[in-house]
Amino acid sequence: MRKALTISAIALASSMALGGATTAFAAGTPTPSSSSSPSPHAAAASLKLSTSTAEPGDSITFSMDVPDGSTNLSVSSKALGDVKMTDGRGGTAKVNKVDNGTYDVSLTGTGPDGKRIQATAQLTVKSDKPSPKPTPQASSVNLSTDHGRPGDKVVVTIKTSEKNAFVKSDAFGGQVNLKSDGKGTFTGTAIVSKDVKTGYYGVQAFAGGKQFDTVKFSTEATGTKPDVKPLKPSEHKTPKGSVNTGQAPVGYVDSETSNG
């Protein structure tokens, strides 16, 4: 009997102790393990968009939930342009012309404690219109000089989106192949033909196997050795008298005149 009373007494004491603890918790004195207060170094922030889906060209609004005293607030995204912050915690932006897809919209700033704050929202850009194809680069040709003499070197440059390029001209003795840098520029060196004559020649420029331009190139064949064959000894003629004056030398007597 004494043992039973002892157990009851213990149970009663435990119940009273538990009740006291419950009363203390209800009074607003939480135990350390139940604390849910945010860290003093964490700056909570959030970003909300007026819509989660938009088309290029649409205007949207956004709002920010940041701690009082936050500074340097900004909103940015590849999908947004012309972002304007209002005096309050919000702003407007225009959806850029981007490919269909989902893009991050980022909020950054500095919290009142000097710590960086950041929040992210997502915007899905969707348009029924297909994305416009980029306009191909127009091909162009350039010569380092527009004139030359036999043996002169001319640097040729072609810019194009095609996979190959070359030039042709009689001034260069035919076709001149060019080397690509892998970024749309083709270069090479042309040499003015030794058989070229003074005048103007066309330089035809090709890209992707098709001619797209012709530029004018002038040549000057002067300064080369003339192609003249020497006379044979039998072809030489010895004139009478002085070659320079055409007069007979002093003391010269014509045989026919003396006999007459």
TIGUBA-683418 format. One record per atom (N, C-alpha, C): y, x, z; residue in three letters. Coordinates in steps of 0.001 Angstrom, whole numbers, padded with zeros to 6 digits, always signed. Each point is the difference from the previous one (the first is absolute). Last residue first. Layout:
N
YXZAla ...
//
This chain:
260
+061143+083972-163212Gly +000700-000868-000934Gly +001241+000601-000477Gly -002959+001770+003380Asn -000593+000140-001321Asn +000764-000786-001051Asn +001211-000166+004597Ser +000220+001369-000476Ser -000559+000184-001398Ser -000645-004112+002253Thr +001405+000169-000379Thr +000251+001388-000573Thr -004259-001069+001714Glu +000247-000751-001232Glu +001420+000201-000477Glu -001381+001833+004158Ser -000582+000687-001143Ser +000278-000700-001302Ser +003154+000124+004442Asp -001004-000875-000609Asp -000520+000661-001269Asp +001960+002398+004495Val +000282-000259-001426Val -001110-000829-000537Val +002403+001788+005006Tyr -001100-000691-000677Tyr +000424-000312-001416Tyr +002747+002055+003446Gly -000785+000930-000821Gly -001137-000645-000723Gly +001591-002451+004357Val +000835+000940-000744Val -000881+000972-000765Val -002034-004856+001106Pro +000475+001187+000722Pro +000796+000911-000900Pro -000126-005326-000812Ala -000847+001168-000219Ala +000561+001185+000751Ala +000622-005166+001743Gln +000574+000998-000893Gln -000949+001188-000146Gln -000508-003908+002985Gly -000294-000387-001374Gly +000549+001000-001012Gly +000010-000154+005081Thr +001210-000261-000774Thr -000276-000480-001403Thr -003556+000892+003264Asn +001071-000631+000763Asn +001192-000386-000869Asn -003813+002386-001670Val -000421-001342+000399Val +001137-000745+000688Val +000517+003897-003771Ser +000032-000254+001432Ser -000399-001436+000302Ser -001857+002078-004555Gly +001266+000096+000698Gly -000150-000305+001477Gly -003727-002082-002745Lys +000806+001122-000463Lys +001310+000014+000758Lys -004712-002012+002092Pro +001171-000319-000838Pro +000717+001268-000422Pro -005241-001104+001302Thr +001070+000940+000320Thr +001189-000270-000901Thr -004415-002950+002114Lys +000830+000295-001166Lys +001142+000913+000428Lys -005327-001744+001836His +001335+000519+000294His +000734+000308-001292His -004614-001428+000350Glu +000967-001089-000094Glu +001428+000456+000309Glu -003981+002777+000279Ser +000240-000321-001414Ser +001049-001073-000186Ser -001482+001306+004425Pro +000775+001065-000667Pro +000332-000317-001448Pro -000670-004171+003260Lys -000868+001099-000438Lys +000860+001063-000679Lys +001934-003389+003866Leu -000216+000188-001439Leu -000937+001168-000272Leu -000159-003158+004609Pro +000695+001147-000611Pro -000340+000122-001487Pro +000114-004728+002792Lys -000925+001058-000397Lys +000778+001151-000643Lys +001351-003921+003791Val +000357+000600-001286Val -000949+001151-000308Val +001210-003876+003825Asp -001272+000312-000663Asp +000287+000498-001420Asp +003179+000382+004589Pro -000243-000716-001257Pro -001296+000459-000640Pro +001051-000113+005376Lys -000023+000928-001133Lys -000292-000760-001286Lys +002536-002354+004165Thr -001340+000433-000364Thr +000081+000913-001223Thr +003827-002173+001819Gly -000420+001053+000910Gly -001409+000466-000257Gly +001514-005083-001088Thr +000667+001287-000208Thr -000442+000999+001044Thr -001216-004798-000347Ala -000970+001014-000415Ala +000640+001358-000227Ala +000808-004632+003016Glu +000754+000962-000777Glu -000931+001162-000325Glu -000188-005641+001762Thr -000507+001367-000058Thr +000901+000864-000871Thr -000215-005090+003106Ser +000525+000806-001105Ser -000527+001431+000096Ser -001492-005293+001659Phe +000011+001414+000372Phe +000460+000811-001207Phe -000388-005503+002161Lys +000374+000924-001069Lys +000084+001426+000526Lys -003237-004394+001608Val +001262+000687+000267Val +000239+001036-001093Val -003033-004798+001129Thr +000159+001163-000875Thr +001368+000613+000285Thr -003943-003680+002490Asp +001345+000486-000270Asp -000068+001170-000985Asp -003873-002521+001508Phe +001032-000826+000625Phe +001418+000483-000301Phe -005670+000103-001676Gln +001311+000616-000109Gln +001049-000933+000595Gln -005283+000302+001528Lys +000949-000737-000827Lys +001354+000698-000013Lys -003945+001327+002640Gly -000428-000041-001397Gly +000958-000728-000919Gly +000824+000842+004685Gly -001116-000931-000112Gly -000474-000163-001425Gly +004352+002110-000284Ala -000520-000253+001344Ala -001095-001048-000106Ala +003455+003577-003280Phe -001097-000954+000150Phe -000394-000107+001468Phe +004250+001845-003685Ala -000556-000002+001351Ala -001028-001117+000132Ala +002476+003228-004128Gln -000565-001301+000365Gln -000674+000105+001369Gln +004008+002622-002826Val -001044+000275+000993Val -000498-001349+000496Val +002745+001928-004718Gly -000260-001033+000996Gly -001118+000442+000929Gly +003772+003073-002828Tyr -001380-000464+000077Tyr -000102-001097+001050Tyr +003862+003044-003297Tyr -000299-000899+001110Tyr -001437-000490-000101Tyr +002168+004907-001831Gly +000156-001441-000229Gly -000313-000791+001250Gly -001467+005049-002322Thr +001219-000522+000606Thr +000152-001491-000329Thr -004933+001942+000212Lys +001183+000197-000828Lys +001220-000577+000716Lys -005179+002077+001616Val +000982-001078-000026Val +001187+000380-000894Val -004153+002461+001349Asp +000200-000433-001380Asp +001082-001066-000132Asp -001541+001794+004174Lys +000585+001133-000735Lys +000298-000385-001443Lys +000034-003552+004263Ser -000870+000625-000998Ser +000711+001120-000754Ser +000952-001592+005122Val +000506-000280-001339Val -000816+000815-001016Val -001932-001712+004715Ile +000583+001197-000608Ile +000414-000331-001426Ile -000991-002755+005074Ala -000147+000043-001458Ala +000689+001256-000515Ala -002121-001860+004982Thr +000925+000881-000715Thr -000344+000013-001482Thr -000565-003802+004380Gly -000642+001003-000838Gly +001053+000823-000714Gly -001107-004622+003740Thr +000833+001105-000485Thr -000833+000966-000837Thr +000272-005303+002643Phe -000774+000898-000848Phe +000927+001081-000537Phe -000274-004031+004210Thr +000802+000944-000770Thr -000922+000970-000741Thr -001404-003495+003197Gly +000713-000645-001102Gly +000872+000916-000825Gly -002896+001254+003746Lys +000985-000940+000523Lys +000838-000630-001106Lys -003410+003513-000467Gly -000653-001044+000774Gly +000941-001041+000557Gly +000864+003757-003049Asp +000069+000415+001398Asp -000644-001035+000917Asp -000984+001386-005490Ser +000508-000960+000982Ser +000039+000609+001397Ser +000455+002154-005263Lys -000824-000063+001202Lys +000642-000903+001039Lys +000045+000378-005800Leu +000732+000148+001253Leu -000939-000190+001189Leu -000073+001464-005731Asn -000567-000752+001115Asn +000752+000321+001292Asn +001280+000115-005412Val +000149+000782+001228Val -000510-000866+001154Val -000415+000212-005869Gln -000061-000685+001284Gln +000111+000978+001168Gln +002010+001639-004675Gly -000987-001057+000226Gly +000087-000588+001395Gly +002882+003602-001712Gly -001267+000262-000671Gly -001074-001032+000265Gly +004720+000037+001374Phe -000874+000723+000921Phe -001369+000282-000611Phe +003357-002361-002375Ala +000779+001106+000544Ala -000844+000863+000929Ala -001575-004053-001893Asp -000167+001131-000904Asp +000787+001205+000495Asp -001931-003792+003372Ser +001155+000341-000814Ser -000341+001173-000904Ser -001782-003539+004482Lys -000341+000559-001300Lys +001291+000316-000751Lys -002001-000928+005497Val +001018-000135-001043Val -000532+000632-001278Val -002166-002497+004867Phe +000152+001189-000834Phe +001124-000252-000994Phe -003202-002298+004554Ala +001247+000089-000758Ala +000011+001301-000803Ala -003086-003733+003626Asn +000088+001202-000828Asn +001296-000034-000796Asn -001233-003469+003120Lys -000881+001062+000488Lys +000032+001258-000852Lys +004128-003809+001073Glu -001253+000141-000745Glu -000777+001223+000501Glu +004452-001383+001317Ser -001061-000513+000860Ser -001352+000067-000695Ser +004468+003379-000730Thr -000651-001233-000429Thr -001037-000430+001028Thr +003668+004148-001851Lys -000283-000787+001190Lys -000533-001355-000440Lys +000579+005318-002181Ile -000159-001439-000231Ile -000332-000657+001336Ile +001994+005007-002240Thr -000334-000805+001172Thr -000066-001472-000385Thr +000187+005524-002094Val -000068-001431-000301Val -000437-000749+001259Val +002305+005065-001609Val -000748-000733+001022Val +000101-001500-000281Val +000328+004515-003310Val +000662-001255+000372Val -000883-000724+001017Val +000820+005226-002582Lys -000817-000889+000808Lys +000835-001204+000452Lys +000203+003573-004579Asp +000621-000494+001232Asp -000936-000969+000724Asp -000919+001986-004388Gly -000452+000732+001174Gly +000606-000458+001304Gly +002661-001042-004437Pro -001426+000320+000021Pro -000361+000864+001208Pro +004215-002866+000877Arg -000370+000867-001115Arg -001490+000303+000073Arg +003264-004441+001921Gly -000687+001261+000237Gly -000270+000767-001286Gly +002046-004927+002929His +000032+000873-001170His -000724+001312+000335His +000816-003563+003174Asp -000159-000797-001224Asp +000102+000861-001261Asp -001831+000733+005439Thr +001076+000291-000948Thr -000258-000806-001268Thr -002734-000732+003709Ser +000916+000900+000705Ser +001162+000437-000889Ser -002487-004790-000465Leu -000188+001373-000450Leu +001019+000880+000713Leu -002465-005182+000898Asn +001144+000895+000112Asn -000395+001403-000467Asn -001570-005752+000309Val -000288+001365-000415Val +001272+000830+000090Val -002481-004982+002068Ser +001164+000747-000464Ser -000414+001429-000346Ser -001979-005500+001335Ser -000237+001405-000319Ser +001277+000644-000522Ser -000408-004154+003578Ala +000248+000268-001416Ala -000168+001497-000256Ala -002541-002840+003933Gln +001098+000927-000261Gln +000139+000245-001492Gln -001954-004668+002061Pro -000406+001372-000314Pro +001208+000862-000349Pro -000007-004230+003387Thr +000367+000327-001369Thr -000382+001440-000303Thr -002619-003179+003646Pro +001103+000956-000150Pro +000259+000322-001463Pro -001890-004774+001597Lys -000506+001328-000306Lys +001172+000955-000181Lys -000070-004534+003196Pro +000391+000557-001303Pro -000549+001409-000191Pro -002436-003863+002902Ser +000956+001095+000189Ser +000360+000591-001350Ser -001449-005166+000306Pro -000600+001340+000046Pro +001073+001064+000155Pro +000440-005054+001950Lys +000340+000787-001173Lys -000638+001385+000095Lys -000275-003154+003497Asp -000881-000424-001090Asp +000273+000798-001268Asp +000686+001775+005174Ser +000704-000630-001120Ser -001003-000363-001079Ser +000672+001934+005494Lys -000893-000580-000985Lys +000815-000708-001071Lys -000032+003202+004879Val +000784-000263-001210Val -000964-000476-001076Val +000050+000277+005656Thr -000812-000027-001212Thr +000881-000396-001184Thr +000824+002358+005097Leu +000500-000934-001010Leu -000871+000120-001245Leu +000079+001343+005761Gln -000538+000147-001352Gln +000535-001092-000915Gln +001582+003008+004751Ala -000418-001298-000524Ala -000494+000224-001430Ala +001212+003150+004815Thr -000365-000152-001409Thr -000392-001442-000304Thr +002854+003657+003745Ala -000795-001211-000200Ala -000231-000174-001492Ala +002159+003718+004117Gln -000470-000282-001354Gln -000835-001267-000003Gln +003475+003812+003053Ile -000712-001272-000068Ile -000366-000268-001458Ile +001377+004492+003419Arg -000066-000625-001319Arg -000772-001306+000086Arg +002858+002060+004214Lys -001269+000126-000695Lys +000039-000744-001336Lys +003507+000031+003409Gly +000034+001151-000899Gly -001289+000217-000763Gly +001218-003663+003048Asp -000397+001177+000757Asp -000019+001256-000872Asp +000991-004323-001774Pro +001038+000310+000994Pro -000331+001229+000840Pro -002117-000212-004956Gly +000055-000890+001147Gly +001067+000414+000989Gly -000282+000655-005464Thr -000051+000749+001248Thr +000161-000967+001159Thr -002107-000653-005318Gly +001221+000058+000787Gly -000207+000831+001249Gly -002506-002770-004711Thr +000109+001188+000838Thr +001326-000038+000748Thr -003696-003133-003270Leu +001186-000020+000846Leu -000013+001252+000862Leu -002584-001611-004936Ser +000095+000735+001257Ser +001359-000180+000668Ser -003810-002201-003690Val +001441-000032+000259Val +000193+000575+001398Val -004161+000153-004033Asp +000478+000078+001379Asp +001523-000055+000021Asp -003275-002283-003876Tyr +000797+001169+000363Tyr +000403-000065+001471Tyr -003617-002112-004135Thr +000534-000176+001352Thr +000660+001300+000439Thr -000563-002051-005277Gly -000725+000645+001093Gly +000675-000281+001329Gly +001255+000276-005681Asn -000565-000949+000946Asn -000803+000750+001065Asn +003956+002704-002276Asp -001293-000567-000372Asp -000468-000986+001056Asp +005253+000597-000422Val -001140+000880+000246Val -001281-000690-000454Val +005515-000622+000407Lys -000959-000214-001085Lys -001121+001027+000133Lys +002800-001778+004406Asn +000069+000856-001179Asn -001012-000413-001063Asn +002584-003006+003906Val -001308+000537-000391Val +000134+000787-001301Val +003850-000681+003883Lys -000437-000530-001281Lys -001301+000680-000408Lys +002716-001222+004990Ala -000455+001003-000962Ala -000445-000700-001269Ala +002668-000618+005389Thr -000513-000536-001262Thr -000417+001147-000907Thr +000533-000833+005786Gly +000614+000443-001233Gly -000624-000669-001204Gly +000255+000809+006031Gly -000622-000520-001205Gly +000691+000535-001225Gly +001387-000337+004962Arg -001259+000697-000181Arg -000759-000582-001184Arg +005417-000118+000250Gly -001024-000283+000992Gly -001253+000809-000263Gly +003582+000313-002946Asp +000516+000429+001301Asp -001015-000241+001106Asp -002083+000741-004803Thr +001066-000854+000516Thr +000459+000527+001354Thr -002233+002620-004458Met -000184-000367+001401Met +001177-000863+000445Met -002406+001047-004975Lys +001256-000121+000739Lys -000298-000474+001413Lys -002446+002187-004865Val -000200-000459+001374Val +001338+000004+000732Val -001681+000880-004863Asp +001238-000643+000429Asp -000150-000601+001400Asp -004670+000689-001903Gly +001215+000713-000337Gly +001202-000796+000462Gly -005927+000414+000512Leu +001300-000607+000256Leu +001145+000911-000413Leu -004807+001025-000166Ala +000109-001315-000634Ala +001379-000619+000137Ala -001302+004130+002026Lys -000019+000218-001441Lys +000213-001319-000732Lys +002033+000599+004912Ser -001283-000259-000655Ser +000130+000313-001482Ser +002879-000318+005284Ser -000221+000601-001316Ser -001393-000336-000513Ser +004160-000667+004182Val -001195-000602-000599Val -000149+000553-001404Val +002647+001404+005058Ser -000018-000086-001456Ser -001329-000584-000456Ser +003426+001500+004655Leu -001028-000879-000545Leu +000103-000045-001528Leu +002441+002478+003862Asn -000525+000590-001249Asn -001121-000834-000609Asn +000631-001048+005137Thr +000963+000460-001011Thr -000732+000529-001228Thr -000505-003298+004948Ser -000620+000802-001064Ser +001042+000333-001058Ser +000600-002833+003992Gly +000494+001364+000010Gly -000630+000886-001047Gly -002792-004110+001688Asp +001462+000079+000030Asp +000430+001461+000082Asp -004723-001060-002256Pro +000646+000030+001317Pro +001517+000074-000124Pro -002711-002427-003933Val +000051+001352+000554Val +000693-000037+001355Val -001717-003003-004462Asp -000034-000198+001445Asp -000099+001390+000620Asp +001714-002204-005061Met -000568+001067+000814Met +000040-000383+001466Met +000036-002339-005423Ser +000549+000030+001353Ser -000750+001053+000803Ser +001169-001581-005590Phe -000893+000540+001023Phe +000725-000020+001342Phe +000034-002207-005534Thr +000692+000373+001230Thr -001027+000540+000983Thr +000396-000341-005776Ile -000663-000380+001238Ile +000889+000398+001172Ile -000068-000858-005823Ser +000717+000474+001172Ser -000722-000505+001243Ser -001826+001125-005336Asp +000265-000940+001084Asp +000815+000667+001107Asp -001682+002337-003902Gly +001285-000673-000186Gly +000327-000989+001097Gly -005092+001080-000958Pro +001104+000917-000272Pro +001285-000755-000297Pro -003388-002621+003046Glu -000014+000538-001354Glu +001144+000995-000176Glu -003040-001598+004612Ala +001211-000181-000794Ala -000200+000601-001385Ala -002302-001152+005364Thr -000277+000156-001428Thr +001275-000277-000789Thr -000113-000338+004711Ser -000988+001074-000132Ser -000346+000282-001458Ser +004710-001860+002638Thr -001168-000397-000789Thr -000938+001179-000090Thr +003816+000317+002653Ser +000128-001440-000238Ser -001158-000535-000833Ser -000555+004235+003380Leu +000571-000308-001308Leu +000051-001507-000196Leu -000124+003660+004482Lys -000491-001220-000629Lys +000737-000234-001313Lys -001200+003991+004122Leu +000752-000336-001212Leu -000626-001224-000635Leu +000268+002857+005183Ser -000749-000739-001023Ser +000942-000339-001148Ser -000705+003290+004974Ala +000812-000525-001098Ala -000894-000748-000971Ala +000333+003039+005121Ala -000671-001032-000777Ala +000951-000536-001067Ala -000377+004702+002697Ala +001030-000918-000463Ala -000646-001025-000915Ala -001614+003605+004168Ala -000366-000753-001199Ala +001109-000984-000335Ala -000199+002877+003966His +000313+000795-001186His -000322-000736-001300His -000937-001712+004479Pro +001464+000122-000140Pro +000401+000796-001233Pro -004487-003029+000254Ser +000428+001338+000372Ser +001509+000117-000176Ser -001956-004861+000979Pro -000042+001015-001046Pro +000494+001337+000521Pro -002522-003737+003101Ser +001339+000368-000441Ser -000093+001072-001076Ser -003480-002349+002715Ser +000058-000128-001456Ser +001367+000366-000542Ser -003583+000518+004718Ser +001341+000099-000575Ser -000059-000059-001519Ser -003678+000022+003412Ser +000302-001214-000753Ser +001376+000039-000642Ser -001840+003502+002891Ser -000887-000122-001148Ser +000323-001216-000852Ser +002357+000949+004203Pro +000313+000956-001071Pro -000844-000197-001236Pro +000914-004281+002998Thr -000639+001278+000287Thr +000288+000932-001145Thr +003454-003953+001242Pro -001242+000302-000694Pro -000568+001332+000447Pro +003349-003810+001923Thr -000225+001413+000284Thr -001309+000409-000637Thr +002039-004555+000300Gly +000628+000856-000995Gly -000129+001470+000297Gly -001831-004072+002209Ala +001376+000218+000386Ala +000709+000973-000925Ala -004631-001041-000336Ala +000791-001138-000443Ala +001470+000202+000334Ala -003072+003151+001541Phe +000084+000080-001458Phe +000886-001111-000548Phe -001045-000018+004670Ala +000899+001110-000318Ala +000210+000103-001499Ala -003096-003120+001574Thr +001356-000417+000322Thr +001002+001081-000358Thr -004528+000956-000441Thr +000406-000968-001016Thr +001423-000439+000234Thr -001992+002753+003193Ala +000275+000756-001210Ala +000483-000921-001089Ala -001395-001912+004006Gly +001239+000741+000192Gly +000382+000767-001236Gly -004091-002256+000076Gly +001099-000943-000068Gly +001332+000695+000156Gly -003909+002491+000577Leu +000182-000347-001398Leu +001161-000956-000179Leu -001287+001121+004406Ala +000587+001167-000672Ala +000287-000301-001461Ala -002215-003224+002527Met +001384+000095+000426Met +000690+001179-000689Met -004589-000564-000708Ser +000732-001091-000634Ser +001477+000063+000340Ser -002924+003010+002114Ser +000169+000346-001416Ser +000805-001050-000717Ser -001181-000798+004477Ala +001004+001069-000065Ala +000268+000393-001449Ala -003387-003080+000821Leu +001288-000587+000270Leu +001100+001044-000106Leu -004426+001419-000401Ala +000380-000805-001154Ala +001377-000596+000188Ala -001903+002302+003614Ile +000360+000933-001077Ile +000480-000759-001226Ile -001662-002492+003569Ala +001282+000597+000369Ala +000483+000954-001081Ala -004214-001890-000419Ser +001044-001002-000233Ser +001356+000578+000313Ser -003735+002654+000957Ile +000185-000126-001452Ile +001108-000982-000310Ile -001283+000406+004480Thr +000656+001236-000441Thr +000286-000048-001496Thr -002479-003421+002027Leu +001410-000099+000339Leu +000758+001229-000493Leu -004627-000016-000497Ala +000603-000968-000903Ala +001485-000118+000270Ala -002562+002680+002908Lys +000119+000633-001321Lys +000688-000920-000987Lys -001115-001606+004289Arg +001146+000906+000084Arg +000251+000666-001339Arg -003764-002645+000480Met +001210-000837+000000Met +001244+000861+000000Met 
//
